[in-house]
Amino acid sequence: MGGEQMPFYQFYALVEPREDAFFVKFPDIKSCFAEGKTRTEAVTLAEDTLGAYLSFCEDERTEIPEPSSESDIEVIQGTSLVQVQVNTDQYKGRTP
């Protein structure tokens, strides 16, 4: 295995509580977001969405943005920042 890198990515996401749900968005990838009834569900769905999106980008040879550092992301009051990690091998063949 000649030095091949694993398709592993880490992006920060913002978790925003809403009236009856939690909304998660990735500042670096505008089209990637999720919503869930609980914070845990929303982050899990966001992880799946990110994994499927990045896997699609790899398959289509679309440029994947560089993840921002934690200090570069503005966190407004009421939201929280989470780091989402995915291995795109787990998402091959899934549509974003």
C-alpha positions as CSV (number, residue, x, y, z in Angstrom):
1,M,0.0,0.0,0.0
2,G,2.2,2.8,-1.3
3,G,1.5,5.7,1.1
4,E,-2.2,6.1,0.2
5,Q,-4.0,8.5,2.5
6,M,-7.3,7.4,4.1
7,P,-10.2,9.6,3.1
8,F,-10.6,11.2,6.5
9,Y,-11.9,14.7,7.0
10,Q,-12.6,17.0,9.9
11,F,-14.8,20.1,9.6
12,Y,-16.3,22.4,12.2
13,A,-20.1,22.8,12.4
14,L,-22.3,25.2,14.2
15,V,-25.2,23.8,16.2
16,E,-28.1,26.2,16.6
17,P,-31.1,25.4,18.9
18,R,-34.5,26.2,17.4
19,E,-38.0,26.0,18.8
20,D,-38.5,22.3,18.3
21,A,-35.2,21.2,16.8
22,F,-31.5,21.7,16.4
23,F,-30.0,23.0,13.1
24,V,-26.4,22.1,12.1
25,K,-24.5,23.9,9.4
26,F,-21.0,23.8,8.1
27,P,-19.5,27.3,7.6
28,D,-17.0,25.9,5.0
29,I,-19.6,24.0,3.0
30,K,-22.8,26.1,2.5
31,S,-24.8,23.3,0.9
32,C,-24.2,20.9,3.8
33,F,-26.6,21.1,6.8
34,A,-28.9,19.0,8.9
35,E,-31.7,19.3,11.4
36,G,-32.8,16.9,14.2
37,K,-35.2,16.8,17.1
38,T,-32.3,16.5,19.6
39,R,-28.8,17.9,19.5
40,T,-27.3,14.4,19.2
41,E,-29.7,13.5,16.3
42,A,-28.8,16.7,14.5
43,V,-25.1,16.2,14.8
44,T,-25.4,12.5,13.7
45,L,-27.4,13.6,10.6
46,A,-24.9,16.3,9.9
47,E,-22.1,13.8,10.0
48,D,-23.9,11.6,7.5
49,T,-24.7,14.5,5.3
50,L,-21.0,15.7,5.3
51,G,-19.7,12.1,4.6
52,A,-22.0,11.6,1.7
53,Y,-21.3,15.1,0.3
54,L,-17.5,14.7,0.6
55,S,-17.6,11.2,-0.9
56,F,-19.6,12.6,-3.9
57,C,-17.0,15.3,-4.3
58,E,-14.2,12.7,-4.3
59,D,-16.1,10.6,-6.9
60,E,-16.7,13.6,-9.1
61,R,-13.3,15.1,-8.6
62,T,-14.8,18.3,-7.3
63,E,-12.7,20.5,-5.1
64,I,-13.2,20.1,-1.4
65,P,-12.6,23.3,0.6
66,E,-9.9,23.5,3.2
67,P,-11.5,23.3,6.7
68,S,-11.4,26.5,8.7
69,S,-9.6,26.4,12.0
70,E,-11.6,26.7,15.2
71,S,-10.4,30.3,15.8
72,D,-11.6,31.4,12.3
73,I,-15.2,30.5,12.9
74,E,-17.5,33.1,14.5
75,V,-19.8,31.5,17.1
76,I,-22.7,33.7,17.9
77,Q,-24.5,33.6,21.2
78,G,-26.8,30.6,21.6
79,T,-24.9,28.4,19.1
80,S,-22.1,26.0,19.8
81,L,-19.2,24.6,17.7
82,V,-18.6,20.9,17.2
83,Q,-16.0,19.1,15.2
84,V,-17.4,16.5,12.8
85,Q,-15.1,13.8,11.6
86,V,-15.8,11.4,8.7
87,N,-14.1,8.7,6.7
88,T,-15.6,8.9,3.2
89,D,-15.0,5.2,2.5
90,Q,-18.1,4.6,4.7
91,Y,-20.2,6.7,2.3
92,K,-19.2,5.4,-1.1
93,G,-22.3,5.0,-3.3
94,R,-24.6,7.2,-1.2
95,T,-26.2,10.3,-2.6
96,P,-25.7,13.6,-0.7
